[in-house]
């Protein structure tokens, strides 16, 4: 068995094949036609079509024939928005010279992880390199905390039924500690990773809001702990808030009052 086949879920693989087939075809297809073209059992295709219809990924074009559903466009728009936000991020940081000395990142929340969409690593050594596609526990990162702070306590609990193992002795280790930090994020409008991800590194983060008022992305600046005096901290946070405001406007959103 290949590594690919061993790591995939058969039902999901079949559902993706159905969606790919309908994306290629110019006319609606019946369940029988789908089963024949993909060489799949009719019973299996029938069950998957029912699930895809319920999820809005398929819709009936007419009796027993199907086309792609509107929910596919929701995913497509989300993907395109992320591509646009990456370009906007790079354009925006080029207009904010006060952030030039720092490592800057753009990330989004994926369940209990942050996923890094764009990075500009500084020349100053951090002992840590951010990479596009990297995933880290949201509770230990500045952008993760900031995006979590926009959720309700119940939503946070649902995302984090268990805490990940701490990265350092400073890492937050309980829902009670996290709730205190998230309350601070909401009060001050930014989040701090004070060595929770890596000893000696401080990261400051703010959230980027979309037109629906959701914290869709986070932007952060990182520097070594020795550089994070009060003056630098305020200067950096002010620059980050400008960056978040520019990106929020791009998404048609507003920052919380």
GIKA-V321051 format. One record per residue. N is the residue number from 0. OMEGA is omega in radians with two decimals (none if undefined). NEAR is the number of other C-alpha atoms within 12 Angstrom. D_CENTER is the distance of its C-alpha to the mean C-alpha in Angstrom with 1 decimal. Layout:
BEGIN
n:N omega:OMEGA near:NEAR d_center:D_CENTER
n:N omega:OMEGA near:NEAR d_center:D_CENTER
END
This chain:
BEGIN
n:0 omega:-3.13 near:7 d_center:32.4
n:1 omega:3.11 near:7 d_center:29.8
n:2 omega:-3.12 near:7 d_center:26.7
n:3 omega:-3.10 near:10 d_center:24.7
n:4 omega:-3.14 near:11 d_center:26.7
n:5 omega:-3.03 near:10 d_center:26.6
n:6 omega:-3.10 near:11 d_center:22.9
n:7 omega:3.09 near:15 d_center:22.3
n:8 omega:-3.04 near:12 d_center:22.9
n:9 omega:-3.11 near:16 d_center:26.0
n:10 omega:3.12 near:19 d_center:25.2
n:11 omega:3.12 near:20 d_center:21.7
n:12 omega:3.12 near:20 d_center:23.3
n:13 omega:3.13 near:28 d_center:26.0
n:14 omega:3.12 near:32 d_center:23.7
n:15 omega:3.12 near:24 d_center:21.9
n:16 omega:3.10 near:23 d_center:25.4
n:17 omega:3.14 near:40 d_center:26.5
n:18 omega:3.11 near:32 d_center:23.6
n:19 omega:3.13 near:20 d_center:24.3
n:20 omega:-3.12 near:27 d_center:28.0
n:21 omega:3.07 near:32 d_center:27.8
n:22 omega:-3.13 near:21 d_center:25.7
n:23 omega:-3.01 near:14 d_center:28.6
n:24 omega:-3.13 near:18 d_center:31.4
n:25 omega:-3.09 near:11 d_center:32.9
n:26 omega:3.10 near:18 d_center:34.5
n:27 omega:3.13 near:26 d_center:33.5
n:28 omega:3.05 near:31 d_center:34.3
n:29 omega:3.09 near:28 d_center:35.8
n:30 omega:3.13 near:32 d_center:34.7
n:31 omega:3.12 near:23 d_center:37.8
n:32 omega:3.11 near:24 d_center:37.0
n:33 omega:-3.14 near:34 d_center:33.5
n:34 omega:-3.13 near:26 d_center:34.9
n:35 omega:-3.09 near:18 d_center:37.6
n:36 omega:-3.12 near:20 d_center:35.5
n:37 omega:-3.13 near:24 d_center:33.0
n:38 omega:3.14 near:17 d_center:35.8
n:39 omega:3.08 near:24 d_center:34.3
n:40 omega:-3.13 near:18 d_center:36.2
n:41 omega:-3.13 near:20 d_center:36.6
n:42 omega:3.13 near:16 d_center:35.9
n:43 omega:3.13 near:24 d_center:32.6
n:44 omega:3.14 near:32 d_center:31.6
n:45 omega:3.14 near:26 d_center:32.9
n:46 omega:-3.13 near:21 d_center:30.7
n:47 omega:3.11 near:30 d_center:27.5
n:48 omega:3.10 near:39 d_center:28.4
n:49 omega:3.12 near:21 d_center:28.8
n:50 omega:-3.13 near:20 d_center:25.3
n:51 omega:3.06 near:29 d_center:23.8
n:52 omega:-3.13 near:28 d_center:25.9
n:53 omega:-3.14 near:16 d_center:24.8
n:54 omega:-3.11 near:18 d_center:21.1
n:55 omega:-3.14 near:22 d_center:22.0
n:56 omega:3.00 near:30 d_center:21.3
n:57 omega:2.97 near:35 d_center:25.1
n:58 omega:3.11 near:28 d_center:27.9
n:59 omega:3.06 near:24 d_center:31.6
n:60 omega:2.96 near:17 d_center:33.3
n:61 omega:-2.96 near:12 d_center:36.7
n:62 omega:3.04 near:12 d_center:38.3
n:63 omega:3.04 near:20 d_center:36.8
n:64 omega:-2.95 near:22 d_center:34.9
n:65 omega:3.02 near:33 d_center:31.1
n:66 omega:3.12 near:34 d_center:28.7
n:67 omega:-3.14 near:33 d_center:24.9
n:68 omega:-3.06 near:25 d_center:23.6
n:69 omega:-3.09 near:19 d_center:21.7
n:70 omega:3.07 near:20 d_center:18.4
n:71 omega:3.11 near:24 d_center:18.1
n:72 omega:3.07 near:17 d_center:18.0
n:73 omega:3.09 near:16 d_center:15.2
n:74 omega:-3.13 near:15 d_center:13.0
n:75 omega:3.13 near:15 d_center:14.8
n:76 omega:3.09 near:15 d_center:14.2
n:77 omega:3.10 near:19 d_center:10.5
n:78 omega:-3.13 near:16 d_center:10.8
n:79 omega:3.11 near:15 d_center:13.5
n:80 omega:3.13 near:26 d_center:11.7
n:81 omega:3.11 near:27 d_center:9.1
n:82 omega:3.12 near:17 d_center:12.3
n:83 omega:-3.07 near:19 d_center:14.1
n:84 omega:3.09 near:36 d_center:11.9
n:85 omega:3.11 near:29 d_center:12.3
n:86 omega:3.12 near:20 d_center:16.0
n:87 omega:3.10 near:27 d_center:16.2
n:88 omega:-3.12 near:39 d_center:14.7
n:89 omega:3.10 near:26 d_center:17.4
n:90 omega:-3.10 near:19 d_center:20.0
n:91 omega:-3.11 near:30 d_center:19.3
n:92 omega:3.07 near:35 d_center:19.6
n:93 omega:3.14 near:17 d_center:22.8
n:94 omega:-3.12 near:16 d_center:24.2
n:95 omega:-3.07 near:24 d_center:23.7
n:96 omega:3.13 near:17 d_center:26.2
n:97 omega:3.12 near:25 d_center:26.0
n:98 omega:-3.08 near:35 d_center:22.7
n:99 omega:-3.06 near:25 d_center:24.3
n:100 omega:-2.94 near:25 d_center:25.3
n:101 omega:2.96 near:36 d_center:21.9
n:102 omega:-3.08 near:36 d_center:19.0
n:103 omega:-3.14 near:44 d_center:16.1
n:104 omega:3.01 near:45 d_center:12.4
n:105 omega:-3.10 near:50 d_center:9.4
n:106 omega:3.06 near:44 d_center:5.9
n:107 omega:-3.10 near:46 d_center:2.5
n:108 omega:3.07 near:38 d_center:3.3
n:109 omega:-3.01 near:25 d_center:4.6
n:110 omega:-3.10 near:22 d_center:8.1
n:111 omega:-3.12 near:28 d_center:9.7
n:112 omega:2.88 near:29 d_center:7.8
n:113 omega:3.10 near:37 d_center:5.8
n:114 omega:-3.08 near:31 d_center:5.3
n:115 omega:-3.08 near:33 d_center:7.6
n:116 omega:-3.13 near:34 d_center:8.1
n:117 omega:-3.12 near:33 d_center:11.5
n:118 omega:2.93 near:29 d_center:14.0
n:119 omega:-3.11 near:30 d_center:17.6
n:120 omega:-3.13 near:26 d_center:19.5
n:121 omega:3.09 near:22 d_center:22.7
n:122 omega:-3.13 near:17 d_center:26.1
n:123 omega:-3.11 near:18 d_center:26.6
n:124 omega:3.08 near:19 d_center:26.2
n:125 omega:-2.99 near:28 d_center:23.6
n:126 omega:-3.10 near:21 d_center:24.2
n:127 omega:3.13 near:22 d_center:20.5
n:128 omega:3.07 near:23 d_center:18.8
n:129 omega:-3.13 near:32 d_center:15.1
n:130 omega:3.07 near:21 d_center:14.3
n:131 omega:-3.13 near:21 d_center:11.9
n:132 omega:3.11 near:18 d_center:10.2
n:133 omega:3.07 near:22 d_center:11.0
n:134 omega:3.14 near:23 d_center:9.4
n:135 omega:3.11 near:32 d_center:11.0
n:136 omega:-3.06 near:36 d_center:11.8
n:137 omega:-3.03 near:42 d_center:10.1
n:138 omega:-3.13 near:46 d_center:13.7
n:139 omega:-3.05 near:45 d_center:15.0
n:140 omega:-3.13 near:52 d_center:12.9
n:141 omega:-3.14 near:50 d_center:13.5
n:142 omega:3.11 near:49 d_center:10.2
n:143 omega:3.12 near:51 d_center:9.2
n:144 omega:-3.09 near:51 d_center:12.6
n:145 omega:3.12 near:48 d_center:12.3
n:146 omega:3.08 near:43 d_center:9.4
n:147 omega:-3.10 near:48 d_center:11.3
n:148 omega:3.12 near:40 d_center:14.4
n:149 omega:3.13 near:36 d_center:13.7
n:150 omega:3.06 near:25 d_center:14.0
n:151 omega:3.11 near:17 d_center:17.4
n:152 omega:3.13 near:20 d_center:19.0
n:153 omega:3.12 near:15 d_center:19.2
n:154 omega:3.11 near:16 d_center:15.5
n:155 omega:3.13 near:31 d_center:14.8
n:156 omega:3.14 near:22 d_center:17.7
n:157 omega:3.12 near:16 d_center:16.5
n:158 omega:-3.02 near:24 d_center:13.3
n:159 omega:3.09 near:23 d_center:15.5
n:160 omega:3.06 near:15 d_center:18.9
n:161 omega:3.12 near:16 d_center:19.7
n:162 omega:3.05 near:25 d_center:18.8
n:163 omega:3.08 near:22 d_center:18.0
n:164 omega:-3.13 near:18 d_center:21.0
n:165 omega:3.07 near:23 d_center:21.2
n:166 omega:3.12 near:23 d_center:20.8
n:167 omega:3.12 near:19 d_center:23.6
n:168 omega:3.13 near:16 d_center:26.2
n:169 omega:-3.08 near:24 d_center:24.2
n:170 omega:3.07 near:29 d_center:21.1
n:171 omega:-2.98 near:32 d_center:20.6
n:172 omega:-3.14 near:24 d_center:22.2
n:173 omega:3.09 near:22 d_center:22.5
n:174 omega:3.13 near:22 d_center:21.2
n:175 omega:3.10 near:15 d_center:24.0
n:176 omega:-3.12 near:18 d_center:23.0
n:177 omega:-3.14 near:31 d_center:19.4
n:178 omega:3.10 near:26 d_center:20.7
n:179 omega:-3.14 near:19 d_center:22.9
n:180 omega:-3.12 near:32 d_center:20.2
n:181 omega:3.07 near:36 d_center:18.0
n:182 omega:3.08 near:23 d_center:21.2
n:183 omega:3.09 near:20 d_center:21.9
n:184 omega:-3.12 near:30 d_center:18.5
n:185 omega:-3.13 near:27 d_center:19.4
n:186 omega:-2.98 near:16 d_center:22.9
n:187 omega:3.10 near:23 d_center:22.4
n:188 omega:3.04 near:34 d_center:19.3
n:189 omega:3.14 near:44 d_center:17.7
n:190 omega:-3.12 near:43 d_center:16.7
n:191 omega:2.89 near:42 d_center:18.5
n:192 omega:-3.06 near:42 d_center:18.0
n:193 omega:-3.12 near:33 d_center:21.7
n:194 omega:-3.13 near:31 d_center:22.1
n:195 omega:3.13 near:30 d_center:19.9
n:196 omega:3.11 near:35 d_center:18.0
n:197 omega:3.11 near:28 d_center:21.1
n:198 omega:3.07 near:24 d_center:24.6
n:199 omega:3.14 near:24 d_center:25.7
n:200 omega:3.04 near:33 d_center:22.4
n:201 omega:3.08 near:36 d_center:21.2
n:202 omega:3.08 near:44 d_center:17.8
n:203 omega:-3.08 near:48 d_center:17.4
n:204 omega:3.02 near:49 d_center:14.3
n:205 omega:-3.08 near:50 d_center:14.0
n:206 omega:3.06 near:48 d_center:11.6
n:207 omega:-3.03 near:46 d_center:11.4
n:208 omega:3.11 near:33 d_center:12.5
n:209 omega:-3.07 near:28 d_center:13.0
n:210 omega:3.13 near:19 d_center:16.4
n:211 omega:3.13 near:15 d_center:15.9
n:212 omega:3.13 near:22 d_center:15.4
n:213 omega:3.09 near:27 d_center:11.9
n:214 omega:-3.02 near:33 d_center:9.8
n:215 omega:-3.06 near:39 d_center:7.1
n:216 omega:3.03 near:45 d_center:6.5
n:217 omega:3.04 near:52 d_center:8.6
n:218 omega:-3.08 near:57 d_center:11.5
n:219 omega:3.02 near:51 d_center:13.8
n:220 omega:-3.09 near:48 d_center:17.2
n:221 omega:3.12 near:50 d_center:18.9
n:222 omega:3.13 near:40 d_center:22.6
n:223 omega:-3.02 near:30 d_center:25.2
n:224 omega:-3.09 near:25 d_center:26.4
n:225 omega:-3.14 near:17 d_center:29.9
n:226 omega:-2.97 near:22 d_center:28.8
n:227 omega:3.05 near:26 d_center:27.0
n:228 omega:-3.03 near:14 d_center:30.0
n:229 omega:-3.13 near:12 d_center:30.0
n:230 omega:3.13 near:11 d_center:30.8
n:231 omega:3.14 near:24 d_center:28.1
n:232 omega:-3.12 near:30 d_center:25.6
n:233 omega:3.11 near:18 d_center:26.5
n:234 omega:-3.10 near:24 d_center:26.6
n:235 omega:3.14 near:37 d_center:23.1
n:236 omega:3.10 near:33 d_center:21.6
n:237 omega:3.12 near:25 d_center:23.5
n:238 omega:3.12 near:33 d_center:22.1
n:239 omega:3.13 near:43 d_center:18.5
n:240 omega:3.05 near:35 d_center:19.2
n:241 omega:3.14 near:31 d_center:20.8
n:242 omega:3.14 near:41 d_center:17.8
n:243 omega:3.14 near:43 d_center:15.4
n:244 omega:3.13 near:32 d_center:18.3
n:245 omega:-3.11 near:30 d_center:18.6
n:246 omega:3.09 near:39 d_center:15.1
n:247 omega:3.08 near:33 d_center:15.3
n:248 omega:3.11 near:22 d_center:18.5
n:249 omega:-3.13 near:26 d_center:17.2
n:250 omega:3.14 near:29 d_center:15.0
n:251 omega:-3.10 near:20 d_center:18.2
n:252 omega:3.09 near:23 d_center:17.1
n:253 omega:3.04 near:22 d_center:18.9
n:254 omega:3.09 near:31 d_center:18.3
n:255 omega:3.14 near:26 d_center:19.7
n:256 omega:none near:9 d_center:23.4
END
